[in-house]
């Protein structure tokens, strides 16, 4: 069964432009364990559409690390992120270079 796990926003920069990625994390339970998946997309001056997809992450920290790796591979520099807490957004959490979360 698939259900919504959480929502978060991740802010990254590329070519002097700041992009805020809205991400919905889905949880899929199978055989007593939960796996997380997420995807988002954007466009940049060189590509009409760039998709970022993470599947089968063990937990949120793993998902965030893998998501950052995809962004960095495409030339984005992750700056900060924030989680949706109930009906409001939590404070921004800075992402330093090379930090896990």
PEBELUR-V485990 format. One record per pair of residues at least 12 apart in sequence whose ideal C-beta (glycine too) atoms are under 7 Angstrom apart, sorted by sequence separation. I is the first residue (numbers start at 0). J is the second residue. D is the distance in Angstrom with one decimal. If there is no record, write none. Layout:
BEGIN
I;J;D / I;J;D
END
This chain:
BEGIN
8;20;6.6 / 25;37;6.9 / 38;50;6.5 / 39;51;5.4 / 53;65;4.7 / 79;91;4.5 / 80;92;5.7 / 8;21;5.6 / 9;22;6.4 / 24;37;4.6 / 38;51;6.3 / 53;66;5.3 / 79;92;6.0 / 8;22;7.0 / 23;37;6.7 / 38;52;4.3 / 79;93;4.9 / 80;94;6.4 / 7;22;5.4 / 22;37;5.1 / 51;66;6.5 / 79;94;5.6 / 6;22;6.8 / 37;53;5.2 / 53;69;7.0 / 78;94;6.2 / 6;23;5.2 / 22;39;4.8 / 36;53;6.5 / 77;94;4.7 / 21;39;6.4 / 36;54;4.7 / 51;69;4.8 / 5;24;5.0 / 20;39;4.6 / 36;55;6.8 / 51;70;6.6 / 3;23;6.3 / 4;24;4.3 / 4;25;6.2 / 20;41;6.6 / 34;55;4.8 / 35;56;4.4 / 3;25;6.2 / 4;26;3.9 / 34;56;6.8 / 18;41;5.4 / 35;58;7.0 / 1;25;5.5 / 2;26;5.5 / 35;59;6.7 / 49;73;6.1 / 37;62;5.9 / 1;27;5.0 / 35;62;5.0 / 67;94;6.9 / 0;28;5.9 / 37;66;6.7 / 13;43;6.2 / 14;44;6.6 / 4;35;5.8 / 64;99;5.5 / 63;100;5.2 / 24;62;6.4 / 60;99;6.5 / 60;100;5.4 / 9;66;6.9 / 11;70;5.4 / 13;74;5.3 / 13;75;4.6 / 12;75;6.9 / 13;76;6.9 / 11;75;4.0 / 12;76;5.0 / 11;76;6.0 / 11;77;4.7 / 12;78;6.1 / 11;78;6.0 / 9;77;6.2 / 10;78;4.8 / 10;79;5.2 / 10;80;7.0 / 9;80;4.3 / 8;80;6.4 / 7;80;5.6 / 8;81;5.6 / 7;81;6.4 / 7;82;4.8 / 7;83;6.6 / 5;82;6.1 / 6;83;4.0 / 5;83;6.5
END
